[in-house]
Amino acid sequence: MSLSDSVAFLSVLAVAVTGGYQLFFWVQRNNYYFPLRSLHCQLDDVVPFWPNWVWIYSVLQFVAMAAVVLRLRSINEGMRLAFGGLVLLIVHSAFAMVFPCSVPRKYREYRVTGAATRYLKMVQSFDNGRNCFPSLHCAMAAFVAVALWPVVGYWSVALVMAIALSCVFVKQQNLADLLPGILLGWAVYRLVCS
């Protein structure tokens, strides 16, 4: 991709990401019309709370997204991927609006003992916890993994697994939220970007 195409695409991407997050936060402020559910099961309580996984939970997906941007061959490919990401966010937001799901309240009750728990508390301060299903982190990881598959192959699967594990280790998602998120990310990529 030429320098001018890269600048144009990154400009459009910045606006799309900013707008997308506005939709995400609007849903956060307004998804109180339907009853809150939890897809929690006893197996979720067996999964340990490992707050150091917050770094994978928060950082790895953005590194992977940057890798997708760096491997773009054309502005057309970039626009399709950006559009696919917006479709993914819109579908997830619709779920969060009409089927709000959370983790048990006890998962957000922990002592702040270091940088990881302090950062996790900060992340949770922006998140009302009513958007767990399907896992948007897993959906984005799967979407990015499919985009990166031609370049990194099975490492894409490792990306999805690491993000999925981080979601449950930091207690941001229930186990039942993960697979629907992965399938959503895969389906949106296949339907919109292929």
VENTA-V782198 format. One line per field, one symbol per residue. psi: psi as a letter, one per 30 degrees, with the letter a starting at -180 (. if undefined). burial: b if it has 9 or more other C-alpha atoms within 8 Angstrom, else e. A space follows every 10 residues. Layout:
BEGIN
psi->???
burial->???
END
This chain:
BEGIN
psi->kleeeeeeee eeeeeeeeee feeefeeefg hgflkklkgk leeeffklji ffffeeeeee eeeeeeeeef gkfleeeeee eeeeeeeeee eeeeefefik kllkeffgjl kjfaeeeeee eeefffjfgg hfkljeeeee eeeeeeefef efbffeeeee eeeeeeeefg hflleffeee eeeeeeeeee eef.
burial->eeeebbeebe eebeebeeeb eebbeebbee beebebeebb eeebeeeeee bebbbbbeeb beebbebbee ebeebebbbb bbbbbbbbbb ebbebbbbbb bbbeeebeee eeeeebbbbb beebeeebbb bbbbbbbbbb bbbbbbbbbe eebeebbebb ebbbebbbbb bbbbbebbbb bbbbbbebbe ebbe
END
